Amino acid sequence: MQKNAATAYKDYSTVTASKPQLLVMLYQRAVLDIERAELALESQQYEIVNDNLQHAQKIVRLLKNSLNPEGFKGAGELMSLYVFVEKHLVQANLKKDPVLIRECGEILRPLREAWETVVNNYEAIVGENVLVNMG
């Protein structure tokens, strides 16, 4: 019963979140997936590594596809990072390479923190349409 309530809350949070909040949630989950993959690799739980890295790849692909390339200065560079991280995640998964996995986390963590700062203050910094084009 408690798990169902937690799942329902998480589902409701996702449905009611603004576009900028969804962006942050995606980053948070991608970083969590990478951290889980790192831990699973240490204990040789390769199926868990695979599942988490594939999920992180899907998130990065979604971020890449939803990026508004004209939305802000630096969007092209951000797109390049998304392409790089997506390819890196694929290689990390194929090779089960902890260094590659760690590098992906090292790229996404500061981006997550930056977007958290922007989203927490976005009304004073930029408008919602600048951040993402998700619908």
DSSP file (Angstrom, degrees, kcal/mol; ACC not computed):
  #  RESIDUE AA STRUCTURE BP1 BP2  ACC     N-H-->O    O-->H-N    N-H-->O    O-->H-N    TCO  KAPPA ALPHA  PHI   PSI    X-CA   Y-CA   Z-CA
    1    1 A M     >        0   0    0      0, 0.0     4,-1.9     0, 0.0     5,-0.2   0.000 360.0 360.0 360.0 -43.3    0.0    0.0    0.0
    2    2 A Q  H  >  +     0   0    0      1,-0.2     4,-2.3     2,-0.2     5,-0.2   0.895 360.0  52.4 -64.7 -39.2    2.8    2.5    0.9
    3    3 A K  H  > S+     0   0    0      1,-0.2     4,-2.5     2,-0.2    -1,-0.2   0.904 107.8  51.7 -63.8 -39.8    4.6    1.8   -2.4
    4    4 A N  H  > S+     0   0    0      2,-0.2     4,-2.5     1,-0.2    -1,-0.2   0.889 109.4  49.8 -63.3 -39.1    1.4    2.5   -4.3
    5    5 A A  H  X S+     0   0    0     -4,-1.9     4,-2.4     2,-0.2    -1,-0.2   0.905 111.5  48.8 -65.6 -41.3    1.0    5.8   -2.5
    6    6 A A  H  X S+     0   0    0     -4,-2.3     4,-2.4     2,-0.2    -2,-0.2   0.910 112.7  47.8 -65.2 -41.8    4.6    6.8   -3.3
    7    7 A T  H  X S+     0   0    0     -4,-2.5     4,-2.7     2,-0.2    -2,-0.2   0.912 111.7  50.0 -64.6 -43.0    4.1    5.8   -6.9
    8    8 A A  H  X S+     0   0    0     -4,-2.5     4,-2.5     2,-0.2    -2,-0.2   0.903 111.0  49.6 -62.9 -41.0    0.9    7.8   -7.2
    9    9 A Y  H  X S+     0   0    0     -4,-2.4     4,-2.6     2,-0.2    -2,-0.2   0.926 112.0  47.8 -63.0 -44.9    2.5   10.8   -5.6
   10   10 A K  H  X S+     0   0    0     -4,-2.4     4,-2.0     2,-0.2    -2,-0.2   0.916 112.7  48.8 -63.5 -43.0    5.4   10.6   -8.0
   11   11 A D  H  X S+     0   0    0     -4,-2.7     4,-2.1     1,-0.2    -1,-0.2   0.910 112.7  48.0 -61.9 -42.6    3.1   10.2  -11.0
   12   12 A Y  H  X S+     0   0    0     -4,-2.5     4,-2.4     1,-0.2    -2,-0.2   0.894 109.0  53.9 -65.5 -40.5    1.0   13.2   -9.8
   13   13 A S  H  X S+     0   0    0     -4,-2.6     4,-0.9     1,-0.2    -1,-0.2   0.892 109.9  47.8 -60.8 -40.1    4.1   15.3   -9.3
   14   14 A T  H  < S+     0   0    0     -4,-2.0     3,-0.3     1,-0.2    -1,-0.2   0.907 112.5  47.9 -67.8 -42.6    5.2   14.6  -12.9
   15   15 A V  H  < S+     0   0    0     -4,-2.1    -2,-0.2     1,-0.2    -1,-0.2   0.868 117.4  41.4 -67.6 -37.0    1.8   15.4  -14.3
   16   16 A T  H  < S+     0   0    0     -4,-2.4    -1,-0.2    -5,-0.2    -2,-0.2   0.518  90.5 110.2 -91.8  -5.2    1.4   18.7  -12.4
   17   17 A A     <  -     0   0    0     -4,-0.9     2,-0.1    -3,-0.3    -3,-0.0  -0.381  69.4-119.0 -71.7 147.3    5.0   19.9  -12.8
   18   18 A S     >  -     0   0    0      1,-0.1     4,-2.5    -2,-0.1     5,-0.2  -0.309  33.5-100.2 -73.3 167.6    5.8   22.9  -15.0
   19   19 A K  H  > S+     0   0    0      1,-0.2     4,-2.1     2,-0.2     5,-0.1   0.921 124.9  48.9 -58.0 -45.8    8.0   22.4  -18.1
   20   20 A P  H  > S+     0   0    0      0, 0.0     4,-1.9     0, 0.0    -1,-0.2   0.901 111.1  50.4 -62.6 -37.7   11.0   23.9  -16.3
   21   21 A Q  H  > S+     0   0    0      1,-0.2     4,-2.4     2,-0.2    -2,-0.2   0.891 108.5  52.6 -65.5 -38.3   10.4   21.6  -13.3
   22   22 A L  H  X S+     0   0    0     -4,-2.5     4,-2.5     2,-0.2    -1,-0.2   0.896 105.6  55.3 -62.2 -40.0   10.1   18.6  -15.6
   23   23 A L  H  X S+     0   0    0     -4,-2.1     4,-2.1     1,-0.2    -2,-0.2   0.939 109.8  45.3 -57.4 -48.1   13.5   19.6  -17.1
   24   24 A V  H  X S+     0   0    0     -4,-1.9     4,-2.9     1,-0.2    -1,-0.2   0.904 110.6  54.1 -63.2 -41.4   15.1   19.5  -13.6
   25   25 A M  H  X S+     0   0    0     -4,-2.4     4,-2.4     1,-0.2    -1,-0.2   0.889 107.2  51.6 -60.8 -39.0   13.3   16.2  -12.9
   26   26 A L  H  X S+     0   0    0     -4,-2.5     4,-2.5     2,-0.2    -1,-0.2   0.935 111.3  46.6 -63.3 -46.2   14.8   14.7  -16.0
   27   27 A Y  H  X S+     0   0    0     -4,-2.1     4,-2.5     1,-0.2     5,-0.2   0.928 111.7  51.7 -60.9 -44.6   18.3   15.8  -15.1
   28   28 A Q  H  X S+     0   0    0     -4,-2.9     4,-2.1     1,-0.2    -1,-0.2   0.910 112.4  45.6 -59.6 -42.3   17.9   14.5  -11.5
   29   29 A R  H  X S+     0   0    0     -4,-2.4     4,-2.8     2,-0.2    -1,-0.2   0.890 110.5  52.6 -70.7 -38.7   16.8   11.1  -12.8
   30   30 A A  H  X S+     0   0    0     -4,-2.5     4,-2.1     2,-0.2    -2,-0.2   0.925 111.6  46.7 -62.3 -43.8   19.6   10.8  -15.4
   31   31 A V  H  X S+     0   0    0     -4,-2.5     4,-2.5     2,-0.2    -1,-0.2   0.913 112.3  50.5 -64.3 -41.8   22.1   11.6  -12.7
   32   32 A L  H  X S+     0   0    0     -4,-2.1     4,-2.7    -5,-0.2    -2,-0.2   0.915 108.6  52.4 -61.5 -43.0   20.5    9.0  -10.4
   33   33 A D  H  X S+     0   0    0     -4,-2.8     4,-2.4     1,-0.2    -1,-0.2   0.913 110.6  47.7 -58.4 -43.3   20.5    6.4  -13.2
   34   34 A I  H  X S+     0   0    0     -4,-2.1     4,-2.4     2,-0.2    -1,-0.2   0.912 111.6  49.5 -66.1 -42.3   24.2    7.0  -13.7
   35   35 A E  H  X S+     0   0    0     -4,-2.5     4,-2.1     1,-0.2    -2,-0.2   0.909 111.8  48.8 -63.0 -41.5   24.9    6.8   -9.9
   36   36 A R  H  X S+     0   0    0     -4,-2.7     4,-2.7     1,-0.2    -2,-0.2   0.896 110.0  51.8 -64.3 -40.0   22.9    3.5   -9.7
   37   37 A A  H  X S+     0   0    0     -4,-2.4     4,-2.4    -5,-0.2    -2,-0.2   0.913 108.1  51.8 -63.7 -42.0   24.8    2.1  -12.7
   38   38 A E  H  X S+     0   0    0     -4,-2.4     4,-1.7     2,-0.2    -2,-0.2   0.934 112.7  44.8 -58.7 -47.1   28.1    2.9  -11.1
   39   39 A L  H  X S+     0   0    0     -4,-2.1     4,-1.2     1,-0.2    -2,-0.2   0.906 113.0  50.4 -64.7 -42.2   27.1    1.1   -7.9
   40   40 A A  H  <>S+     0   0    0     -4,-2.7     5,-3.0     1,-0.2     3,-0.2   0.871 107.4  54.3 -65.3 -36.0   25.7   -1.8   -9.8
   41   41 A L  H ><5S+     0   0    0     -4,-2.4     3,-1.6     1,-0.2    -1,-0.2   0.893 102.0  58.1 -65.1 -38.8   28.9   -2.2  -11.8
   42   42 A E  H 3<5S+     0   0    0     -4,-1.7    -1,-0.2     1,-0.3    -2,-0.2   0.847 113.0  39.5 -58.8 -34.2   31.0   -2.3   -8.6
   43   43 A S  T 3<5S-     0   0    0     -4,-1.2    -1,-0.3    -3,-0.2    -2,-0.2   0.188 115.9-115.6-102.0  16.3   29.0   -5.4   -7.5
   44   44 A Q  T < 5 +     0   0    0     -3,-1.6     2,-1.2     1,-0.2    -3,-0.2   0.824  62.2 150.6  55.6  38.7   28.9   -6.8  -11.1
   45   45 A Q     >< +     0   0    0     -5,-3.0     4,-2.1     1,-0.2     3,-0.5  -0.680  16.2 173.1 -96.6  77.7   25.1   -6.5  -11.4
   46   46 A Y  H  >  +     0   0    0     -2,-1.2     4,-2.7     1,-0.3    -1,-0.2   0.778  69.5  57.1 -65.9 -31.3   25.3   -6.1  -15.2
   47   47 A E  H  > S+     0   0    0      2,-0.2     4,-2.6     1,-0.2    -1,-0.3   0.907 109.7  46.4 -66.3 -39.7   21.6   -6.2  -15.8
   48   48 A I  H  > S+     0   0    0     -3,-0.5     4,-2.4     2,-0.2     5,-0.2   0.894 111.4  52.1 -67.8 -40.2   21.0   -3.3  -13.4
   49   49 A V  H  X S+     0   0    0     -4,-2.1     4,-2.6     2,-0.2     5,-0.3   0.956 112.0  46.6 -57.1 -50.9   23.9   -1.4  -15.0
   50   50 A N  H  X S+     0   0    0     -4,-2.7     4,-2.6     1,-0.2     5,-0.2   0.926 112.2  49.3 -58.5 -49.4   22.3   -1.9  -18.5
   51   51 A D  H  X S+     0   0    0     -4,-2.6     4,-2.0     1,-0.2    -1,-0.2   0.916 114.6  44.2 -59.9 -44.6   18.8   -0.9  -17.3
   52   52 A N  H  X S+     0   0    0     -4,-2.4     4,-2.4     2,-0.2    -1,-0.2   0.902 114.4  47.7 -70.6 -40.7   20.1    2.3  -15.7
   53   53 A L  H  X S+     0   0    0     -4,-2.6     4,-2.2    -5,-0.2    -2,-0.2   0.883 112.1  50.3 -69.0 -36.1   22.4    3.3  -18.5
   54   54 A Q  H  X S+     0   0    0     -4,-2.6     4,-2.1    -5,-0.3    -1,-0.2   0.896 111.0  49.5 -66.3 -38.1   19.7    2.7  -21.1
   55   55 A H  H  X S+     0   0    0     -4,-2.0     4,-2.1    -5,-0.2    -2,-0.2   0.919 110.1  50.2 -66.4 -41.9   17.3    4.8  -19.1
   56   56 A A  H  X S+     0   0    0     -4,-2.4     4,-2.6     1,-0.2    -1,-0.2   0.890 108.6  53.7 -60.9 -39.1   19.8    7.6  -18.8
   57   57 A Q  H  X S+     0   0    0     -4,-2.2     4,-2.6     1,-0.2    -1,-0.2   0.916 107.3  50.8 -61.1 -43.1   20.3    7.4  -22.6
   58   58 A K  H  X S+     0   0    0     -4,-2.1     4,-2.3     2,-0.2    -1,-0.2   0.897 111.0  48.8 -62.0 -40.4   16.6    7.8  -23.1
   59   59 A I  H  X S+     0   0    0     -4,-2.1     4,-2.9     2,-0.2    -2,-0.2   0.937 111.6  47.9 -66.4 -45.8   16.5   10.9  -20.9
   60   60 A V  H  X S+     0   0    0     -4,-2.6     4,-2.7     1,-0.2    -2,-0.2   0.897 111.5  51.6 -62.6 -38.8   19.5   12.5  -22.6
   61   61 A R  H  X S+     0   0    0     -4,-2.6     4,-2.7     2,-0.2    -1,-0.2   0.913 110.5  48.5 -63.0 -42.1   17.9   11.7  -26.0
   62   62 A L  H  X S+     0   0    0     -4,-2.3     4,-1.7     2,-0.2    -2,-0.2   0.919 111.8  49.0 -63.4 -43.9   14.7   13.4  -24.7
   63   63 A L  H  X S+     0   0    0     -4,-2.9     4,-0.7     1,-0.2    -2,-0.2   0.920 113.1  48.2 -59.7 -43.7   16.6   16.4  -23.5
   64   64 A K  H >< S+     0   0    0     -4,-2.7     3,-0.7     1,-0.2    -2,-0.2   0.922 113.5  46.1 -63.2 -45.5   18.4   16.6  -26.9
   65   65 A N  H 3< S+     0   0    0     -4,-2.7    -1,-0.2     1,-0.2    -2,-0.2   0.732 114.5  47.6 -73.1 -22.0   15.2   16.3  -28.9
   66   66 A S  H 3< S+     0   0    0     -4,-1.7    67,-2.4    -5,-0.2    -1,-0.2   0.491  83.0 117.1 -97.4  -3.5   13.4   18.9  -26.7
   67   67 A L    <<  -     0   0    0     -4,-0.7    65,-0.1    -3,-0.7    64,-0.1  -0.463  62.3-139.6 -68.0 129.4   16.2   21.5  -26.8
   68   68 A N    >   -     0   0    0     63,-0.4     3,-2.2    62,-0.2     4,-0.4  -0.802  13.0-160.9 -87.5 102.4   15.2   24.7  -28.4
   69   69 A P  T 3  S+     0   0    0      0, 0.0     7,-0.2     0, 0.0     6,-0.2   0.686  90.6  42.2 -64.4 -17.5   18.4   25.5  -30.3
   70   70 A E  T 3  S+     0   0    0      1,-0.1     3,-0.1     5,-0.1    -2,-0.0   0.325  89.8  94.9-105.1   6.7   17.4   29.2  -30.7
   71   71 A G  S <  S-     0   0    0     -3,-2.2     2,-0.3     1,-0.2    -1,-0.1   0.767  95.5  -8.0 -73.3 -27.4   16.1   29.5  -27.2
   72   72 A F  S >  S-     0   0    0     -4,-0.4     3,-1.7    -3,-0.2     4,-0.2  -0.988  81.3 -81.7-164.5 158.6   19.3   30.9  -25.6
   73   73 A K  T 3  S+     0   0    0     -2,-0.3    -3,-0.1     1,-0.3    -2,-0.0  -0.487 115.9  31.1 -66.2 132.1   22.9   31.6  -26.2
   74   74 A G  T 3> S+     0   0    0     -2,-0.2     4,-2.2    -5,-0.1    -1,-0.3   0.393  77.9 121.3  99.2  -2.0   24.9   28.4  -25.7
   75   75 A A  H <> S+     0   0    0     -3,-1.7     4,-2.4     1,-0.2     5,-0.1   0.870  73.9  54.9 -62.2 -35.7   22.1   26.1  -26.9
   76   76 A G  H  > S+     0   0    0     -7,-0.2     4,-2.0    -4,-0.2    -1,-0.2   0.898 108.6  47.5 -63.7 -40.3   24.4   24.7  -29.6
   77   77 A E  H  > S+     0   0    0      2,-0.2     4,-2.0     1,-0.2    -1,-0.2   0.886 110.8  51.8 -67.4 -38.6   27.1   23.9  -27.1
   78   78 A L  H  X S+     0   0    0     -4,-2.2     4,-2.4     2,-0.2    -2,-0.2   0.903 107.6  52.8 -64.1 -39.8   24.5   22.2  -24.9
   79   79 A M  H  X S+     0   0    0     -4,-2.4     4,-2.4     1,-0.2    -2,-0.2   0.916 107.2  52.2 -60.0 -43.2   23.3   20.2  -27.9
   80   80 A S  H  X S+     0   0    0     -4,-2.0     4,-2.5     1,-0.2    -1,-0.2   0.889 108.6  50.7 -61.4 -39.2   26.9   19.1  -28.5
   81   81 A L  H  X S+     0   0    0     -4,-2.0     4,-3.1     2,-0.2     5,-0.3   0.919 108.8  51.1 -64.2 -43.2   27.1   17.9  -24.8
   82   82 A Y  H  X S+     0   0    0     -4,-2.4     4,-2.6     2,-0.2    -2,-0.2   0.925 111.2  47.8 -59.5 -44.7   23.9   15.9  -25.2
   83   83 A V  H  X S+     0   0    0     -4,-2.4     4,-2.2     2,-0.2     5,-0.2   0.934 114.2  47.1 -61.6 -46.2   25.2   14.2  -28.3
   84   84 A F  H  X S+     0   0    0     -4,-2.5     4,-2.6     1,-0.2    -2,-0.2   0.934 113.5  46.8 -61.3 -48.0   28.5   13.5  -26.6
   85   85 A V  H  X S+     0   0    0     -4,-3.1     4,-2.8     2,-0.2     5,-0.2   0.899 110.5  53.0 -65.1 -40.3   26.9   12.1  -23.4
   86   86 A E  H  X S+     0   0    0     -4,-2.6     4,-1.8    -5,-0.3    -1,-0.2   0.947 113.4  42.8 -60.2 -47.5   24.5   10.0  -25.3
   87   87 A K  H  X S+     0   0    0     -4,-2.2     4,-2.3     1,-0.2    -2,-0.2   0.895 113.7  52.6 -64.4 -39.6   27.3    8.3  -27.2
   88   88 A H  H  X S+     0   0    0     -4,-2.6     4,-2.9    -5,-0.2    -2,-0.2   0.893 107.1  52.1 -63.6 -40.6   29.4    8.0  -24.1
   89   89 A L  H  X S+     0   0    0     -4,-2.8     4,-2.1     2,-0.2    -1,-0.2   0.891 108.8  50.8 -63.6 -39.2   26.6    6.3  -22.2
   90   90 A V  H  X S+     0   0    0     -4,-1.8     4,-2.5    -5,-0.2    -2,-0.2   0.945 113.6  44.2 -62.5 -47.9   26.2    3.8  -25.1
   91   91 A Q  H  X S+     0   0    0     -4,-2.3     4,-2.7     1,-0.2     5,-0.3   0.895 111.3  54.2 -64.3 -40.4   30.0    3.0  -25.0
   92   92 A A  H  X>S+     0   0    0     -4,-2.9     5,-1.3     1,-0.2     4,-1.2   0.891 111.9  45.3 -60.0 -39.6   30.0    2.9  -21.2
   93   93 A N  H  <5S+     0   0    0     -4,-2.1    -2,-0.2     2,-0.2    -1,-0.2   0.916 113.5  47.8 -72.1 -43.8   27.2    0.3  -21.3
   94   94 A L  H  <5S+     0   0    0     -4,-2.5    -2,-0.2     1,-0.2    -1,-0.2   0.908 124.0  32.4 -62.6 -41.9   28.8   -1.8  -24.0
   95   95 A K  H  <5S-     0   0    0     -4,-2.7    -1,-0.2    -5,-0.2    -2,-0.2   0.584  96.9-134.7 -91.5 -11.3   32.2   -1.8  -22.4
   96   96 A K  T  <5 +     0   0    0     -4,-1.2    -3,-0.2    -5,-0.3    -4,-0.1   0.943  44.4 171.3  51.0  50.2   30.9   -1.7  -18.8
   97   97 A D     >< -     0   0    0     -5,-1.3     4,-2.0    -6,-0.2    -1,-0.2  -0.818  31.6-161.3 -98.8 114.0   33.5    0.9  -18.2
   98   98 A P  H  > S+     0   0    0      0, 0.0     4,-2.5     0, 0.0     5,-0.2   0.817  91.3  57.1 -64.9 -29.8   33.4    2.7  -14.9
   99   99 A V  H  > S+     0   0    0      2,-0.2     4,-2.4     1,-0.2     5,-0.1   0.930 108.4  45.9 -67.0 -44.7   35.5    5.6  -16.1
  100  100 A L  H  > S+     0   0    0      2,-0.2     4,-1.8     1,-0.2    -1,-0.2   0.904 113.3  49.9 -64.2 -41.3   33.1    6.3  -19.0
  101  101 A I  H  X S+     0   0    0     -4,-2.0     4,-1.8     1,-0.2    -2,-0.2   0.940 111.4  48.8 -61.6 -46.9   30.1    6.1  -16.6
  102  102 A R  H  X S+     0   0    0     -4,-2.5     4,-2.4     1,-0.2    -2,-0.2   0.890 107.4  55.5 -60.9 -41.3   31.8    8.4  -14.1
  103  103 A E  H  X S+     0   0    0     -4,-2.4     4,-1.3     1,-0.2    -1,-0.2   0.883 104.9  52.9 -61.2 -38.6   32.6   10.9  -16.9
  104  104 A C  H  X S+     0   0    0     -4,-1.8     4,-2.5     1,-0.2     3,-0.3   0.921 110.2  47.7 -63.0 -43.0   28.9   11.1  -17.9
  105  105 A G  H  X S+     0   0    0     -4,-1.8     4,-2.7     1,-0.2    -2,-0.2   0.887 107.6  56.1 -63.1 -38.7   28.0   11.8  -14.3
  106  106 A E  H  < S+     0   0    0     -4,-2.4    -1,-0.2     1,-0.2    -2,-0.2   0.766 112.2  43.3 -66.8 -24.7   30.7   14.5  -14.1
  107  107 A I  H  X S+     0   0    0     -4,-1.3     4,-1.0    -3,-0.3    -2,-0.2   0.886 118.0  42.5 -83.2 -43.8   29.1   16.2  -17.2
  108  108 A L  H  X S+     0   0    0     -4,-2.5     4,-3.0     1,-0.2     5,-0.2   0.833 102.4  65.8 -77.3 -32.5   25.5   15.9  -16.1
  109  109 A R  H  X S+     0   0    0     -4,-2.7     4,-2.5     1,-0.2     5,-0.2   0.939 104.8  42.8 -58.8 -50.2   25.8   16.8  -12.4
  110  110 A P  H  > S+     0   0    0      0, 0.0     4,-2.4     0, 0.0    -1,-0.2   0.867 114.2  52.5 -65.6 -32.3   26.9   20.5  -13.0
  111  111 A L  H  X S+     0   0    0     -4,-1.0     4,-2.8     2,-0.2     5,-0.2   0.924 109.1  49.8 -64.8 -43.3   24.3   20.8  -15.7
  112  112 A R  H  X S+     0   0    0     -4,-3.0     4,-2.6     1,-0.2    -1,-0.2   0.936 111.9  48.2 -58.8 -46.4   21.6   19.6  -13.3
  113  113 A E  H  X S+     0   0    0     -4,-2.5     4,-2.1    -5,-0.2    -1,-0.2   0.897 111.7  49.9 -62.7 -40.7   22.8   22.0  -10.6
  114  114 A A  H  X S+     0   0    0     -4,-2.4     4,-2.5     2,-0.2    -2,-0.2   0.931 112.5  46.1 -64.5 -45.4   22.8   24.9  -13.1
  115  115 A W  H  X S+     0   0    0     -4,-2.8     4,-3.4     2,-0.2     5,-0.3   0.877 109.1  55.7 -66.9 -35.8   19.3   24.1  -14.4
  116  116 A E  H  X S+     0   0    0     -4,-2.6     4,-2.5    -5,-0.2    -1,-0.2   0.927 110.1  46.6 -58.9 -43.5   18.1   23.7  -10.8
  117  117 A T  H  X S+     0   0    0     -4,-2.1     4,-1.0     2,-0.2    -2,-0.2   0.932 115.1  45.8 -63.3 -46.4   19.4   27.3  -10.1
  118  118 A V  H >< S+     0   0    0     -4,-2.5     3,-0.6     1,-0.2     4,-0.3   0.940 115.4  45.8 -62.8 -47.7   17.8   28.6  -13.3
  119  119 A V  H >< S+     0   0    0     -4,-3.4     3,-0.9     1,-0.3     4,-0.3   0.889 109.4  54.2 -66.8 -38.8   14.4   26.9  -12.7
  120  120 A N  H 3< S+     0   0    0     -4,-2.5    -1,-0.3    -5,-0.3    -2,-0.2   0.742 127.4  23.4 -66.0 -20.2   14.3   27.9   -9.1
  121  121 A N  T XX S+     0   0    0     -4,-1.0     3,-1.3    -3,-0.6     4,-1.0   0.135  85.9 123.8-126.5  18.5   14.8   31.5  -10.2
  122  122 A Y  H <>  +     0   0    0     -3,-0.9     4,-1.9     1,-0.3     3,-0.3   0.789  66.9  61.2 -62.4 -31.7   13.5   31.4  -13.8
  123  123 A E  H 34 S+     0   0    0     -4,-0.3    -1,-0.3     1,-0.2    -2,-0.1   0.865 110.9  41.6 -62.9 -32.3   10.9   34.1  -13.5
  124  124 A A  H <4 S+     0   0    0     -3,-1.3    -1,-0.2    -6,-0.2    -2,-0.2   0.674 127.1  32.8 -84.9 -16.9   13.6   36.5  -12.6
  125  125 A I  H  < S-     0   0    0     -4,-1.0     2,-0.3     1,-0.4    -2,-0.2   0.875 124.1 -16.2-105.0 -59.3   16.1   35.2  -15.3
  126  126 A V     <  -     0   0    0     -4,-1.9    -1,-0.4    -8,-0.2     2,-0.1  -0.921  67.4 -94.8-145.7 166.7   14.2   33.9  -18.4
  127  127 A G    >>  -     0   0    0     -2,-0.3     3,-1.3    -3,-0.1     4,-0.7  -0.462  37.4-110.1 -84.0 160.7   10.8   32.8  -19.5
  128  128 A E  H >> S+     0   0    0      1,-0.3     4,-1.0     2,-0.2     3,-0.9   0.846 113.5  60.7 -58.3 -39.2    9.6   29.3  -19.5
  129  129 A N  H 34 S+     0   0    0      1,-0.2    -1,-0.3     2,-0.2   -61,-0.1   0.694  96.9  61.4 -66.6 -18.4    9.6   28.9  -23.4
  130  130 A V  H <4 S+     0   0    0     -3,-1.3    -1,-0.2     1,-0.1   -62,-0.2   0.836  99.3  56.0 -74.8 -32.5   13.3   29.6  -23.5
  131  131 A L  H << S-     0   0    0     -3,-0.9   -63,-0.4    -4,-0.7     2,-0.3   0.955 119.7 -11.6 -70.4 -52.7   14.2   26.5  -21.4
  132  132 A V     <  -     0   0    0     -4,-1.0     2,-0.4   -65,-0.1    -1,-0.2  -0.969  44.4-140.5-147.8 159.4   12.6   23.7  -23.4
  133  133 A N        +     0   0    0    -67,-2.4    -4,-0.1    -2,-0.3    -3,-0.0  -0.703  45.8 145.2-119.9  76.2   10.2   23.1  -26.2
  134  134 A M              0   0    0     -2,-0.4    -1,-0.1     1,-0.0   -67,-0.1   0.153 360.0 360.0-104.3  17.4    8.4   20.1  -24.8
  135  135 A G              0   0    0    -69,-0.1    -2,-0.1    -3,-0.1    -1,-0.0   0.431 360.0 360.0 150.9 360.0    4.9   20.7  -26.1
